[in-house]
Amino acid sequence: MTQSTVTPINFTRGIPADESYPLAEVAECAQAVLTGSHALETMRYGTGFGYGPLREALAAREGASLEQVIVGNGSLSFIDLMGVSILQAGDTVLVESPTYDRVLTLLRRHGINAVGIPLEPDGINIAALEEALKTHQPKLLYLIADFQNPSGATMSLEKRQKVLELAEQHDFKVLEDAPYRPLRYRGTQLPSLRELLPARVMQMSSFTKQISPGVRVGSLIGPQPLIAKLAQAANDTYISAAFLGQATVAEFLQRGLLEPQLERLRQLYGPRLEAIVAALRQHLPNAEFIEPDGGFFLSVTLPEGTSGADLQAKAKTAGLTLSDGSGFFVNPADGNRFLRLPFCALTPIELEEGVKRLASIVG
Ligand SMILES: Cc1ncc(COP(=O)(O)O)c(C=O)c1O
């Protein structure tokens, strides 16, 4: 096959599959919003806390008070808002290593000292966390306990409890980023960190992976004084968020459309996870990876002697697009053999073909 006949397979972005978007339902919900009794509210400016009826729905669902809920333009922007409200330049934030690359970018943008704690298949390495706490007094520990981006790891119950114990002892808050939590394809759900100790935890979530990135709706639930500071920062930054999207999501929830949508996503993505795991075992038996139980990502550590930079160059000719693994690490050199493979936006056939191509360039 010449290069021109090879359809490229893209393993870079953790985006939902195009066929997952509930277009007809979203259209009906948006129509209902714009012709309903809240239409004018969605056209006007509101507060930095977000659209009231959606906050109320999330507060009721999550067992929180209204003052503990903020809804914004996606969830990532809360990190940016933290950088101008509850965090200051020079503060330390502990993160899993690897972690979500965009969070590292935002922390750095605000002059915050990100300290990486190695991640294991069952979550953050507790001994390393304890060691770091001897020399650092962090304001925050940022982690993705369920189906982590990028590794796919899920933190065990024991580690969740231990992390919260340490948060109490050393007086820091935990930022639990949970956009993948509803997308479990097998096994049993564990309690969230927020469920275990709400006074210490801010839980961030998003409708990006549940409905679509385009609705641009994310939420954060946490202690009231912190939420008030974030809402003020939001108001100072963009006055109020995009209420039309938030109202459409509120209508989606109110009509009971979310659970069937999540079930469709699990049916669509579960087989994709199985396909990539089977392909890796068959074609790249020497690559190490954590087998996820849900979410969007699986990441492999390639065999010794493989270099990320060489691989990027070879990938192009093999019809593959790969992301740079070093971006997920506080210390970029730690990610030289690390490769994140998002599996949700590719079909099982594309996943198998992609892994075969990868195997052909890893050698
Ligand atoms: C862990 C994590 N947090 C946050 C986000 C961003 O979500 P949003 O679209 O709500 O800003 C992502 C998106 O990939 C993510 O993986």
The ligand as a MOL file (V3000), in Angstrom:
LIG
                    3D

  0  0  0     0  0            999 V3000
M  V30 BEGIN CTAB
M  V30 COUNTS 16 16 0 0 0
M  V30 BEGIN ATOM
M  V30 1 C -9.8920 14.7080 33.0050 0
M  V30 2 C -10.5320 15.7580 32.1750 0
M  V30 3 N -10.9670 16.8830 32.7470 0
M  V30 4 C -11.5530 17.8660 32.0370 0
M  V30 5 C -11.7140 17.7400 30.6770 0
M  V30 6 C -12.3120 18.8900 29.9180 0
M  V30 7 O -13.6670 18.8280 29.8950 0
M  V30 8 P -14.5940 20.0310 29.4400 0
M  V30 9 O -14.9120 19.7970 28.0000 0
M  V30 10 O -15.7670 19.9220 30.3300 0
M  V30 11 O -13.8550 21.3220 29.6450 0
M  V30 12 C -11.2890 16.5960 30.0260 0
M  V30 13 C -11.4420 16.4720 28.5690 0
M  V30 14 O -10.8620 15.6550 27.9130 0
M  V30 15 C -10.6690 15.5770 30.7920 0
M  V30 16 O -10.1990 14.4550 30.2460 0
M  V30 END ATOM
M  V30 BEGIN BOND
M  V30 1 1 1 2
M  V30 2 1 2 3
M  V30 3 2 2 15
M  V30 4 2 3 4
M  V30 5 1 4 5
M  V30 6 1 5 6
M  V30 7 2 5 12
M  V30 8 1 6 7
M  V30 9 1 7 8
M  V30 10 2 8 9
M  V30 11 1 8 10
M  V30 12 1 8 11
M  V30 13 1 12 13
M  V30 14 1 12 15
M  V30 15 2 13 14
M  V30 16 1 15 16
M  V30 END BOND
M  V30 END CTAB
M  END
